[in-house]
């Protein structure tokens, strides 16, 4: 909920769902005393974890429930409610992550200490959260094809060696993405084992090299004000930044350094919103009309020159889980998982994506964490197997080895017990023109049918997803329809197609897919 939840609006959701206190508490997975407290104290503002549960409950509710809720809350105030304002002010004054962001902004904008705090506080007082909600709805209507086409127009056509990734699926479906790639970066078929997964850490000292002008500094301050108004998590964790890439057949190599999340969030991550806002309003997206893009990522040379700019990104994988033949569902196949991203995530909000999907970042071992497989294993634990304790946005990480065998979830421990149960490959690499991010498309395959029999009921998406969809690797018609869905994120579609291409090669009788032909455009 854009305004932030209060006891009153939580009770409105309960009423829209037509549930008793006990049933509503069970629906949310909380205690009935908490629901009773909302009725007793309508102005009470639930904690951030409870805000997320309520957000998810509303997002997943039926359309009729959402309509009743909207009617019940139509007279809600449009400004940041009092409880939310108090929480925002508290974060502005005492949250160490917000303090780090404000300090970074002061330094890189050349402002006197304290200027960023005053600037953000002023903007926070001027925000209308309903306007932010309406903007989010408009952003959601800008589809994958419009984004890819706008970026194609901005950067021009194919170079001698690089172009945007596109593909033909079946007889009628043709798609183009915003992922800049080249033939040597595709069809890598690279096992994510120590021999082949060879990204290396070369520097542990965050180096910005960025300077903000008046426009970019104002946009960064606005981002922080909106983050506070909407109660969005901001955690200044380390991220890997790409310094050099050397991928090829069965090899992921190159070097990475370390940057800070706030640096990414207040610079490169702003490019996506700027572009989509222009598209949703009908404004020009040509060079010279997008101030942030014109400064940070103005041409293909800057996109490809990763060592001279901030290039963060991540790994995302199509997950394929073997299922046995079933009396009521048909022959043995692979279950393919696709998520609808929540509106509360930083990247690809409200869009389709493969799962797992995450930033390439360390837990607490900077060198070992540089391997791509380390990120995918962590993301599987977090996004599919319910390990909240390794979610960097939820709290501090105090365990010496969060991925130690003794701490693994039951499904992951079973997968790791015997070689061959968990197969992970990198299928392609590209640079996403949306924000300049690096994207490692990957495939996760579980071939042993016993996994689904034992643990299928435990596979559940975390807060980053609003819904998890399953598809069969034998259903070519439905998969072709899915490929053509304009709700995809560009990087998600890239990883999905590359994953299907590889699965078609190795999946045997479990797979029924047409030939998928990629093309550089």
Secondary structure per residue as TSV (DSSP state, phi and psi in degrees):
chain	resnum	aa	ss	phi	psi
A	1	X	-	360.0	126.9
A	2	X	T	-61.3	-37.4
A	3	X	T	-73.2	-15.6
A	4	X	-	88.3	143.1
A	5	X	-	-82.2	144.7
A	6	X	-	-123.8	173.2
A	7	X	H	-57.6	-38.2
A	8	X	H	-64.5	-46.6
A	9	X	H	-73.3	-31.3
A	10	X	H	-61.9	-42.0
A	11	X	H	-66.9	-31.5
A	12	X	H	-64.5	-39.6
A	13	X	H	-64.7	-41.3
A	14	X	H	-58.7	-44.4
A	15	X	H	-65.4	-40.7
A	16	X	H	-64.3	-34.3
A	17	X	H	-79.0	-15.2
A	18	X	T	60.5	51.3
A	19	X	-	-119.7	148.1
A	20	X	-	-72.6	170.9
A	21	X	H	-55.9	-46.6
A	22	X	H	-65.5	-42.4
A	23	X	H	-68.7	-37.2
A	24	X	H	-67.9	-40.9
A	25	X	H	-61.5	-42.9
A	26	X	H	-65.7	-37.9
A	27	X	H	-60.9	-37.9
A	28	X	H	-88.0	-17.6
A	29	X	T	79.1	35.5
A	30	X	S	-128.2	178.7
A	31	X	-	-82.3	148.0
A	32	X	H	-66.7	-23.5
A	33	X	H	-64.0	-33.4
A	34	X	H	-64.5	-42.7
A	35	X	H	-63.6	-42.0
A	36	X	H	-60.8	-37.7
A	37	X	H	-64.4	-34.9
A	38	X	H	-64.1	-37.6
A	39	X	H	-68.7	-35.6
A	40	X	H	-76.9	-30.6
A	41	X	-	-129.5	82.1
A	42	X	T	-59.8	-26.3
A	43	X	T	-86.4	-5.1
A	44	X	-	-61.2	134.6
A	45	X	-	-105.6	114.0
A	46	X	-	-61.1	156.7
A	47	X	-	-66.7	166.9
A	48	X	H	-59.2	-38.3
A	49	X	H	-63.2	-38.6
A	50	X	H	-71.4	-34.0
A	51	X	H	-58.3	-41.6
A	52	X	H	-67.2	-39.0
A	53	X	H	-62.1	-42.2
A	54	X	H	-67.8	-40.4
A	55	X	H	-56.2	-48.3
A	56	X	H	-64.1	-42.0
A	57	X	H	-60.8	-40.5
A	58	X	H	-69.8	-42.8
A	59	X	H	-62.4	-35.3
A	60	X	H	-91.2	-2.9
A	61	X	S	-71.8	156.2
A	62	X	-	-64.4	157.6
A	63	X	H	-58.4	-36.8
A	64	X	H	-65.3	-37.1
A	65	X	H	-66.9	-44.0
A	66	X	H	-62.1	-36.8
A	67	X	H	-66.8	-43.2
A	68	X	H	-63.2	-41.0
A	69	X	H	-62.3	-44.0
A	70	X	H	-60.8	-39.0
A	71	X	H	-67.6	-39.4
A	72	X	H	-69.2	-26.2
A	73	X	T	-111.7	15.5
A	74	X	T	-66.0	-20.6
A	75	X	T	-96.3	10.8
A	76	X	-	-64.0	149.0
A	77	X	-	-65.4	149.4
A	78	X	S	-89.4	-24.7
A	79	X	B	-79.1	170.3
A	80	X	-	-59.2	121.4
A	81	X	-	-63.2	161.5
A	82	X	H	-57.0	-46.8
A	83	X	H	-61.1	-42.1
A	84	X	H	-65.8	-38.5
A	85	X	H	-63.4	-39.3
A	86	X	H	-63.6	-44.1
A	87	X	H	-64.0	-42.0
A	88	X	H	-62.6	-42.0
A	89	X	H	-65.6	-38.5
A	90	X	H	-62.2	-45.7
A	91	X	H	-63.8	-39.0
A	92	X	H	-63.9	-31.3
A	93	X	H	-92.5	-32.5
A	94	X	H	-130.2	-11.1
A	95	X	-	-71.8	118.9
A	96	X	H	-63.7	-29.7
A	97	X	H	-69.8	-40.1
A	98	X	H	-68.2	-37.3
A	99	X	H	-61.6	-39.9
A	100	X	H	-63.8	-39.8
A	101	X	H	-66.6	-42.6
A	102	X	H	-65.1	-40.9
A	103	X	H	-64.3	-42.8
A	104	X	H	-60.0	-42.3
A	105	X	H	-66.4	-42.9
A	106	X	H	-57.7	-47.6
A	107	X	H	-64.4	-48.7
A	108	X	H	-82.6	-15.8
A	109	X	H	-91.9	-6.5
A	110	X	T	71.6	28.3
A	111	X	-	-91.6	155.7
A	112	X	-	-66.2	145.6
A	113	X	T	-52.5	133.7
A	114	X	T	96.9	-14.8
A	115	X	H	-65.0	-43.7
A	116	X	H	-61.6	-41.1
A	117	X	H	-61.1	-44.7
A	118	X	H	-66.8	-39.7
A	119	X	H	-63.4	-45.0
A	120	X	H	-67.0	-41.2
A	121	X	H	-61.5	-41.3
A	122	X	H	-62.9	-46.0
A	123	X	H	-66.2	-36.6
A	124	X	H	-60.9	-41.3
A	125	X	H	-67.9	-19.0
A	126	X	H	-95.7	-6.2
A	127	X	-	-76.8	143.1
A	128	X	B	-112.5	109.3
A	129	X	H	-66.8	-24.8
A	130	X	H	-68.2	-33.9
A	131	X	H	-62.8	-39.8
A	132	X	H	-63.9	-39.4
A	133	X	H	-64.3	-44.5
A	134	X	H	-62.0	-38.2
A	135	X	H	-63.6	-39.2
A	136	X	H	-61.5	-39.4
A	137	X	H	-63.9	-44.1
A	138	X	H	-63.9	-40.3
A	139	X	H	-60.9	-38.1
A	140	X	H	-65.4	-19.0
A	141	X	T	-86.8	-8.1
A	142	X	S	-86.3	111.9
A	143	X	-	-89.6	172.5
A	144	X	H	-57.1	-40.2
A	145	X	H	-66.9	-39.9
A	146	X	H	-66.3	-39.1
A	147	X	H	-64.0	-47.5
A	148	X	H	-62.7	-40.9
A	149	X	H	-67.8	-42.0
A	150	X	H	-61.7	-41.3
A	151	X	H	-72.1	-32.9
A	152	X	H	-62.4	-40.3
A	153	X	H	-69.1	-38.8
A	154	X	H	-65.1	-45.0
A	155	X	H	-95.2	-8.6
A	156	X	-	86.0	-175.5
A	157	X	S	-80.7	-167.6
A	158	X	-	-63.4	143.3
A	159	X	-	-90.2	-172.6
A	160	X	S	-61.0	-32.3
A	161	X	S	-125.4	-17.1
A	162	X	-	-122.5	153.1
A	163	X	E	-165.9	177.7
A	164	X	E	-79.4	141.5
A	165	X	E	-72.8	129.5
A	166	X	E	-137.2	166.7
A	167	X	E	-156.6	152.7
A	168	X	E	-105.1	131.9
A	169	X	E	-124.1	116.2
A	170	X	T	69.0	-150.4
A	171	X	T	-93.7	-22.9
A	172	X	T	-122.0	-13.0
A	173	X	E	-102.3	124.8
A	174	X	E	-135.0	128.3
A	175	X	E	-132.8	152.5
A	176	X	E	-129.8	140.3
A	177	X	E	-114.7	179.6
A	178	X	E	-97.1	11.6
A	179	X	E	-87.6	116.1
A	180	X	E	-81.5	126.0
A	181	X	E	-149.4	-175.4
A	182	X	-	-148.9	163.3
A	183	X	G	-55.2	-38.4
A	184	X	G	-68.9	-13.0
A	185	X	G	-95.2	2.2
A	186	X	E	-115.8	161.6
A	187	X	E	52.5	48.2
A	188	X	E	-72.8	-33.2
A	189	X	E	46.1	46.3
A	190	X	E	-99.0	110.1
A	191	X	E	-61.4	135.0
A	192	X	-	-89.5	65.7
A	193	X	S	-117.7	167.9
A	194	X	T	-56.8	-33.9
A	195	X	T	-66.9	-33.3
A	196	X	T	-109.9	-25.8
A	197	X	E	-93.5	91.9
A	198	X	E	-126.6	35.7
A	199	X	E	-65.5	136.6
A	200	X	E	-126.8	141.1
A	201	X	E	-80.8	128.1
A	202	X	-	-116.8	-16.5
A	203	X	-	-149.2	135.9
A	204	X	-	-108.7	1.4
A	205	X	S	-98.2	115.5
A	206	X	-	-60.3	128.2
A	207	X	-	-127.4	117.8
A	208	X	-	-77.6	-64.9
A	209	X	-	71.8	4.0
A	210	X	-	-99.1	144.0
A	211	X	-	-131.7	137.4
A	212	X	-	-99.2	135.4
A	213	X	-	-90.0	-175.4
A	214	X	H	-59.3	-43.1
A	215	X	H	-67.3	-47.8
A	216	X	H	-67.5	-33.2
A	217	X	H	-67.9	-40.6
A	218	X	H	-63.7	-41.2
A	219	X	H	-65.8	-37.0
A	220	X	H	-64.6	-42.6
A	221	X	H	-63.6	-39.4
A	222	X	H	-63.1	-40.1
A	223	X	H	-60.5	-41.7
A	224	X	H	-67.8	-39.2
A	225	X	H	-63.1	-42.9
A	226	X	H	-67.3	-36.7
A	227	X	H	-59.6	-42.9
A	228	X	H	-68.2	-43.2
A	229	X	H	-64.3	-36.4
A	230	X	T	-93.4	-0.6
A	231	X	T	67.0	30.6
A	232	X	-	-80.3	142.4
A	233	X	-	-68.3	138.9
A	234	X	-	-137.5	110.5
A	235	X	-	-124.6	122.8
A	236	X	-	-84.7	69.5
A	237	X	-	-86.4	160.4
A	238	X	E	-72.6	144.3
A	239	X	E	-124.4	151.5
A	240	X	E	-80.8	139.7
A	241	X	E	-116.4	138.4
A	242	X	E	-79.2	130.4
A	243	X	E	-110.5	-29.0
A	244	X	E	-161.0	144.7
A	245	X	E	-130.0	139.5
A	246	X	-	-145.2	62.4
A	247	X	-	-90.0	154.7
A	248	X	B	-167.1	-171.7
A	249	X	T	-55.6	122.0
A	250	X	T	56.2	32.3
A	251	X	B	-148.3	126.9
A	252	X	E	-117.2	108.9
A	253	X	E	-133.9	171.8
A	254	X	E	136.2	-172.5
A	255	X	E	-131.8	148.6
A	256	X	E	-130.9	153.5
A	257	X	E	-116.8	-163.7
A	258	X	E	-124.6	137.1
A	259	X	E	-128.8	-176.0
A	260	X	E	-112.9	145.5
A	261	X	H	-60.3	-39.6
A	262	X	H	-63.3	-32.2
A	263	X	H	-64.2	-43.4
A	264	X	H	-66.4	-47.0
A	265	X	H	-62.5	-30.3
A	266	X	T	-99.6	6.9
A	267	X	T	-133.1	-89.0
A	268	X	T	-62.9	-33.7
A	269	X	T	-68.7	-15.4
A	270	X	H	-77.7	-14.4
A	271	X	H	-66.3	-36.9
A	272	X	H	-62.9	-49.0
A	273	X	H	-62.2	-39.9
A	274	X	H	-60.2	-45.4
A	275	X	H	-65.5	-47.6
A	276	X	H	-68.4	-35.7
A	277	X	H	-63.1	-40.0
A	278	X	H	-64.1	-42.9
A	279	X	H	-65.9	-40.0
A	280	X	H	-70.0	-25.8
A	281	X	H	-97.2	-4.3
A	282	X	T	80.6	13.3
A	283	X	-	-77.8	165.6
A	284	X	-	-68.2	143.6
A	285	X	-	-119.9	20.6
A	286	X	S	-80.4	159.1
A	287	X	T	-51.9	136.1
A	288	X	T	98.0	-13.4
A	289	X	S	-109.3	-3.9
A	290	X	-	-121.8	91.5
A	291	X	H	-56.0	-41.6
A	292	X	H	-69.3	-45.3
A	293	X	H	-65.3	-40.6
A	294	X	H	-60.9	-28.6
A	295	X	H	-88.7	-44.7
A	296	X	H	-91.7	-30.5
A	297	X	S	-146.9	62.8
A	298	X	-	-78.3	-20.3
A	299	X	S	-155.4	175.0
A	300	X	H	-66.1	-30.2
A	301	X	H	-61.8	-40.2
A	302	X	H	-71.2	-33.5
A	303	X	H	-63.3	-46.9
A	304	X	H	-77.3	-22.5
A	305	X	-	-83.1	66.3
A	306	X	G	-65.1	-28.8
A	307	X	G	-70.5	-20.6
A	308	X	G	-101.3	8.2
A	309	X	S	-145.6	174.5
A	310	X	-	-81.6	113.3
A	311	X	-	-126.4	92.0
A	312	X	-	-100.7	175.9
A	313	X	E	168.3	-151.0
A	314	X	E	-169.2	-167.6
A	315	X	E	-119.8	140.4
A	316	X	E	-143.9	143.2
A	317	X	E	-139.1	140.7
A	318	X	E	-77.0	124.8
A	319	X	E	-99.9	127.0
A	320	X	E	-124.6	119.0
A	321	X	E	-117.1	122.9
A	322	X	E	-64.9	133.6
A	323	X	E	-122.3	144.6
A	324	X	-	-74.5	165.2
A	325	X	-	-61.5	142.2
A	326	X	B	-129.3	143.5
A	327	X	T	-60.7	-36.7
A	328	X	T	-102.7	-7.2
A	329	X	T	-121.0	-10.8
A	330	X	B	112.1	-158.7
A	331	X	S	-74.2	166.8
A	332	X	-	-60.6	137.7
A	333	X	E	-150.6	-172.7
A	334	X	E	-108.5	134.6
A	335	X	E	-80.9	125.8
A	336	X	E	-108.3	131.4
A	337	X	E	-107.2	132.3
A	338	X	E	-133.2	134.1
A	339	X	E	-107.4	150.8
A	340	X	E	-96.9	120.0
A	341	X	E	-73.5	143.2
A	342	X	-	-67.8	159.2
A	343	X	T	-75.1	-3.6
A	344	X	T	-100.5	0.8
A	345	X	S	-88.9	161.7
A	346	X	S	-75.2	-43.1
A	347	X	S	-113.0	143.4
A	348	X	S	56.5	38.1
A	349	X	T	-60.3	134.5
A	350	X	T	64.0	23.2
A	351	X	S	-121.8	163.0
A	352	X	E	-76.8	144.4
A	353	X	E	-156.1	159.2
A	354	X	E	-72.7	170.4
A	355	X	S	-143.2	130.7
A	356	X	S	-80.2	159.3
A	357	X	E	-147.4	125.0
A	358	X	E	-160.6	161.2
A	359	X	E	-63.6	144.7
A	360	X	-	-80.8	106.5
A	361	X	-	-149.1	153.4
A	362	X	-	-83.3	156.9
A	363	X	S	-83.6	-68.4
A	364	X	S	-147.8	1.7
A	365	X	-	-115.8	98.5
A	366	X	T	-61.3	-39.1
A	367	X	T	-76.8	-50.2
A	368	X	G	-65.2	-33.1
A	369	X	G	-69.4	-12.7
A	370	X	G	-69.5	-20.7
A	371	X	S	-68.4	137.3
A	372	X	H	-60.7	-39.8
A	373	X	H	-60.5	-29.8
A	374	X	H	-62.2	-41.4
A	375	X	H	-66.3	-42.9
A	376	X	H	-66.3	-40.1
A	377	X	H	-64.9	-41.9
A	378	X	H	-62.6	-43.6
A	379	X	H	-67.1	-33.4
A	380	X	H	-61.9	-45.4
A	381	X	H	-60.2	-43.4
A	382	X	H	-76.1	-48.9
A	383	X	H	-90.1	-21.1
A	384	X	T	-117.2	-28.5
A	385	X	S	-115.1	9.2
A	386	X	-	81.4	21.8
A	387	X	-	-84.6	84.6
A	388	X	G	-66.0	-25.4
A	389	X	G	-70.6	-10.8
A	390	X	G	-107.9	9.9
A	391	X	-	-81.9	111.0
A	392	X	T	-65.4	-17.4
A	393	X	T	-85.3	-8.5
A	394	X	T	-96.7	-20.0
A	395	X	S	170.1	-176.5
A	396	X	-	-73.7	149.1
A	397	X	-	-104.3	111.1
A	398	X	-	-111.6	-9.5
A	399	X	-	-78.2	140.5
A	400	X	S	-63.7	-37.1
A	401	X	-	-139.4	87.7
A	402	X	T	-61.7	-22.1
A	403	X	T	-102.9	20.7
A	404	X	-	-62.0	143.5
A	405	X	G	-51.2	-31.8
A	406	X	G	-71.7	-16.6
A	407	X	G	-104.6	-4.1
A	408	X	S	-67.1	151.6
A	409	X	-	-64.5	161.5
A	410	X	H	-60.0	-44.2
A	411	X	H	-62.7	-43.3
A	412	X	H	-69.0	-36.9
A	413	X	H	-61.7	-41.3
A	414	X	H	-63.0	-41.5
A	415	X	H	-64.9	-33.8
A	416	X	H	-87.8	-10.3
A	417	X	H	-66.6	-34.6
A	418	X	S	-128.5	135.4
A	419	X	T	-59.2	140.8
A	420	X	T	95.5	-14.7
A	421	X	S	-71.8	-33.3
A	422	X	S	-116.9	118.6
A	423	X	E	-114.9	121.1
A	424	X	E	-125.7	130.8
A	425	X	E	-134.0	145.7
A	426	X	E	-89.1	128.4
A	427	X	E	-106.1	-12.9
A	428	X	E	-179.1	161.7
A	429	X	E	-136.3	145.7
A	430	X	E	-162.1	168.1
A	431	X	E	-112.4	120.7
A	432	X	E	-81.2	119.0
A	433	X	T	-65.4	-16.2
A	434	X	T	-58.9	-53.6
A	435	X	T	-131.3	8.6
A	436	X	-	78.8	10.3
A	437	X	-	-69.2	150.6
A	438	X	E	-84.9	144.3
A	439	X	E	-130.3	118.0
A	440	X	E	-100.5	101.5
A	441	X	E	-74.8	136.4
A	442	X	E	-141.8	171.5
A	443	X	E	-134.6	129.5
A	444	X	E	-112.4	122.4
A	445	X	E	-123.9	130.8
A	446	X	E	-116.1	107.6
A	447	X	-	-88.5	-20.2
A	448	X	-	-81.4	116.3
A	449	X	H	-60.8	-22.5
A	450	X	H	-62.2	-28.6
A	451	X	H	-60.1	-48.7
A	452	X	H	-65.5	-39.0
A	453	X	H	-60.8	-39.4
A	454	X	H	-82.9	-44.1
A	455	X	H	-121.5	1.5
A	456	X	G	-54.2	-36.5
A	457	X	G	-73.3	-11.4
A	458	X	G	-96.3	-8.1
A	459	X	-	-75.6	117.6
A	460	X	-	-150.4	130.5
A	461	X	-	-69.9	152.5
A	462	X	-	-90.6	-165.9
A	463	X	T	-62.2	-19.1
A	464	X	T	-71.1	-15.1
A	465	X	E	-111.2	142.7
A	466	X	E	-94.4	-18.7
A	467	X	E	-163.2	149.1
A	468	X	E	-120.5	124.8
A	469	X	E	-107.3	148.8
A	470	X	E	-121.7	142.7
A	471	X	E	-131.7	156.7
A	472	X	E	-98.9	139.0
A	473	X	T	-69.7	-7.0
A	474	X	T	-94.6	-8.9
A	475	X	-	-96.1	78.2
A	476	X	H	-62.5	-38.1
A	477	X	H	-64.6	-46.5
A	478	X	H	-69.4	-34.6
A	479	X	H	-67.6	-37.0
A	480	X	H	-64.8	-39.9
A	481	X	H	-62.8	-39.5
A	482	X	H	-64.7	-42.4
A	483	X	H	-58.7	-35.3
A	484	X	T	-82.7	-1.2
A	485	X	-	-69.5	126.9
A	486	X	T	-80.2	1.0
A	487	X	T	-82.1	-4.8
A	488	X	B	-62.5	149.2
A	489	X	-	-77.0	153.6
A	490	X	H	-64.7	-44.0
A	491	X	H	-69.2	-33.0
A	492	X	H	-64.6	-42.1
A	493	X	H	-66.6	-39.0
A	494	X	H	-57.7	-49.7
A	495	X	H	-68.4	-36.8
A	496	X	H	-63.0	-47.6
A	497	X	H	-66.8	-43.4
A	498	X	H	-65.0	-36.7
A	499	X	H	-65.6	-42.9
A	500	X	H	-63.7	-39.7
A	501	X	H	-57.6	-47.3
A	502	X	H	-69.8	-39.4
A	503	X	H	-63.9	-34.2
A	504	X	H	-62.1	-33.6
A	505	X	H	-75.8	-34.3
A	506	X	H	-112.2	-6.6
A	507	X	-	-83.4	-13.4
A	508	X	G	59.8	-138.2
A	509	X	G	-69.8	-12.0
A	510	X	G	-78.3	-7.1
A	511	X	-	-122.0	135.5
A	512	X	-	-134.0	88.8
A	513	X	-	-130.8	145.7
A	514	X	-	-72.8	168.7
A	515	X	-	-66.3	136.1
A	516	X	E	-113.5	114.4
A	517	X	E	-106.0	118.9
A	518	X	E	-86.2	160.6
A	519	X	E	-151.1	141.0
A	520	X	E	-93.9	122.8
A	521	X	-	-122.7	360.0
